[in-house]
Amino acid sequence: MQEDDQKDLRPHWHRPHVGEQRWPVLLVVLVVIALQYVLPRDLSLSIQLPIGYAEAALLIVLLAFNPRRISSHVPTTRAIGIVLIAIMTLSNTASAIKLIDAIITQGVANARSLLLFGGSIWLTNIVVFGLWYWELDRGGPGRRAEAARPYPDFIFPQMSDPLYAPHTWHPNFFDYLYTSFTNASAFSPTDVMPLTRWAKMLMLVQSMTALLMVGLVFARAVNILR
């Protein structure tokens, strides 16, 4: 193995590896489903309950196909994963729009509820975009495990210099979740930079969404408390 690593001139992050565990992703998806479920009816889609069932069913299907490591690219499971993320995105976007509309047209007066539901939507937004980054970067976790694509969509500090990480390092879901959190908090990239146009556009949309949530929801809550 060491001789093969010495002969392989590719960067350490762009070599085949055993693949990352699926359970962290499954865990955060369950958190998203729970957060969407606790939102009041006037802040969620009228078909939110069937949507929750659909999300849970897709999660079970993913577990049935591959409950452990994502060591290779499987088009079926990747398609199911993308559909699941798209449904969560649609549901959370609808909730964000309804909350902003309620603030503008109805003048929500309960600061506690505003912070609770706004924070729930903001947190879901972080998880959903983290899933998008994880699922799309270099063709998804399966293709990253196979080292099938030469150019990254996101560049992490560990990728710019091998001295920053061991030769076995590769980005996993937590790295993309961290990227999503910092982008939603700072409204711009921090230590992880997008390289491709789709990555830049996705981060732009997330920053704009987070800015609206903070600017309208939390500012309104602070104003009420005063």
C-alpha positions in Angstrom: 0.0 0.0 0.0 2.8 2.4 0.9 4.6 1.7 -2.4 1.4 2.3 -4.4 1.0 5.6 -2.5 4.5 6.6 -3.4 3.9 5.8 -7.1 0.6 7.6 -7.2 1.5 11.3 -8.0 -2.0 12.5 -7.6 -2.8 14.8 -4.6 -3.6 12.9 -1.4 -7.3 14.1 -1.5 -7.7 12.8 -5.1 -6.8 9.1 -4.5 -9.4 6.3 -4.2 -10.5 5.6 -0.7 -12.9 3.3 1.1 -15.7 5.9 1.2 -17.4 7.6 4.0 -20.0 6.3 6.3 -23.7 7.0 5.4 -25.0 7.2 9.0 -24.0 10.9 9.6 -26.1 11.9 6.6 -29.0 9.8 7.7 -28.9 11.4 11.1 -29.1 15.0 9.9 -31.9 14.1 7.5 -33.9 12.8 10.4 -33.2 16.1 12.2 -34.5 18.0 9.2 -37.7 15.9 9.0 -38.2 16.5 12.7 -37.7 20.3 12.4 -40.1 20.5 9.5 -42.7 18.5 11.4 -42.7 20.8 14.4 -43.4 23.9 12.4 -47.0 25.2 12.7 -49.3 24.5 9.8 -49.4 28.1 8.6 -45.6 28.0 8.1 -45.5 24.7 6.2 -47.0 23.3 3.0 -50.6 21.9 3.2 -49.2 18.6 2.2 -46.3 18.6 4.8 -47.3 15.4 6.4 -47.2 13.4 3.1 -43.9 15.1 2.4 -42.5 13.9 5.7 -43.7 10.4 4.9 -42.1 10.6 1.4 -38.8 11.8 3.0 -38.8 9.0 5.5 -39.6 6.4 2.7 -36.7 7.7 0.6 -34.4 7.5 3.6 -35.5 3.8 4.2 -34.8 3.1 0.5 -31.3 4.6 0.7 -30.7 2.4 3.8 -31.9 -0.7 2.0 -29.6 0.0 -1.0 -26.5 1.0 1.0 -26.6 1.1 4.8 -22.9 1.5 5.4 -20.1 3.0 3.4 -20.4 4.9 0.1 -17.5 3.3 -1.6 -18.6 3.7 -5.2 -20.9 5.6 -7.5 -24.3 4.0 -7.8 -26.6 6.1 -10.1 -29.8 4.7 -8.4 -28.9 5.7 -4.9 -27.5 9.0 -6.0 -30.7 9.9 -7.8 -32.7 8.9 -4.8 -30.5 11.1 -2.6 -30.9 14.1 -4.9 -34.7 13.7 -5.0 -34.7 13.6 -1.2 -32.6 16.7 -0.9 -34.8 18.5 -3.5 -37.9 17.7 -1.5 -36.4 19.0 1.7 -35.3 22.1 -0.1 -38.8 22.8 -1.5 -40.4 22.3 1.9 -38.0 24.6 3.7 -38.1 27.2 1.0 -41.9 27.3 1.3 -41.7 27.7 5.1 -39.2 30.5 4.7 -41.4 32.4 2.2 -44.5 31.9 4.4 -42.6 33.2 7.5 -41.3 36.3 5.7 -44.8 37.0 4.3 -46.2 36.7 7.8 -43.7 39.2 9.1 -44.3 41.7 6.3 -48.1 41.4 6.0 -49.3 40.4 9.5 -46.6 41.8 11.8 -45.8 38.8 14.0 -45.8 40.0 17.6 -44.5 37.0 19.5 -40.7 37.2 19.6 -40.3 33.8 21.2 -42.2 32.0 18.4 -40.5 34.1 15.8 -37.0 33.2 17.0 -37.9 29.5 17.5 -39.5 29.0 14.0 -37.0 31.3 12.3 -34.1 29.5 13.9 -35.6 26.2 12.9 -35.9 27.2 9.2 -32.3 28.8 9.3 -30.9 25.6 10.8 -32.7 23.4 8.2 -31.3 25.7 5.5 -27.8 25.0 6.7 -28.3 21.2 6.7 -30.0 21.2 3.3 -27.3 23.3 1.6 -24.6 21.2 3.3 -26.3 18.1 1.7 -26.2 19.8 -1.7 -22.5 20.6 -1.4 -21.8 17.1 -0.3 -23.9 15.5 -3.0 -22.6 17.6 -5.9 -18.9 18.2 -5.3 -16.9 16.2 -7.8 -19.9 14.1 -8.7 -20.9 13.0 -5.2 -19.4 10.9 -2.5 -19.3 7.8 -4.6 -17.3 9.4 -7.4 -15.0 11.1 -4.8 -14.3 7.6 -3.3 -13.4 6.4 -6.8 -11.4 9.5 -7.5 -13.2 9.7 -10.8 -13.1 13.4 -11.4 -9.8 15.4 -11.6 -11.1 18.9 -10.7 -12.7 19.9 -7.4 -15.7 22.1 -7.1 -14.7 23.2 -3.6 -11.1 23.6 -2.4 -10.5 22.9 1.3 -7.3 24.1 3.1 -6.1 20.5 3.3 -6.2 20.2 -0.5 -3.9 23.2 -1.1 -1.0 21.7 0.9 -0.3 18.1 1.9 1.3 19.4 5.1 -2.1 20.4 6.4 -3.4 16.8 6.6 -2.4 13.2 6.5 -2.2 11.3 3.2 -5.5 9.6 4.0 -7.5 12.8 4.3 -10.5 13.5 2.1 -13.5 15.7 2.7 -16.5 14.1 4.3 -20.0 15.3 5.1 -19.0 17.2 8.2 -16.6 19.3 6.1 -19.5 20.3 3.8 -21.8 20.9 6.7 -19.2 23.2 8.2 -18.9 25.0 4.9 -22.6 25.5 4.8 -22.7 26.8 8.4 -20.0 29.4 7.9 -21.5 30.6 4.6 -24.9 31.0 6.3 -23.3 32.8 9.2 -20.8 35.1 7.4 -22.9 35.4 4.2 -19.7 34.6 2.2 -17.1 31.8 1.9 -14.5 31.6 4.7 -11.8 29.0 4.5 -13.5 26.8 1.8 -13.6 28.4 -1.6 -16.0 27.5 -4.5 -14.3 27.0 -7.8 -17.0 26.1 -10.3 -19.9 28.3 -11.3 -22.6 26.0 -9.9 -20.8 26.0 -6.6 -20.6 29.8 -6.5 -24.2 30.1 -7.5 -25.4 27.7 -4.8 -23.4 29.5 -2.2 -24.8 32.8 -3.4 -28.3 31.6 -3.1 -27.6 30.3 0.4 -26.0 33.5 1.5 -29.0 35.5 0.2 -31.5 33.3 1.9 -29.6 33.4 5.2 -29.3 37.2 4.9 -33.1 37.5 4.4 -33.8 35.3 7.4 -31.4 37.2 9.7 -32.3 40.6 8.4 -36.1 40.2 8.6 -36.8 37.4 11.2 -34.2 38.1 13.9 -34.2 41.9 13.4 -38.0 41.8 13.9 -37.7 39.7 17.0 -35.2 42.1 18.5 -37.5 45.0 17.7 -40.4 43.2 19.5 -38.2 42.6 22.6 -37.4 46.3 22.8 
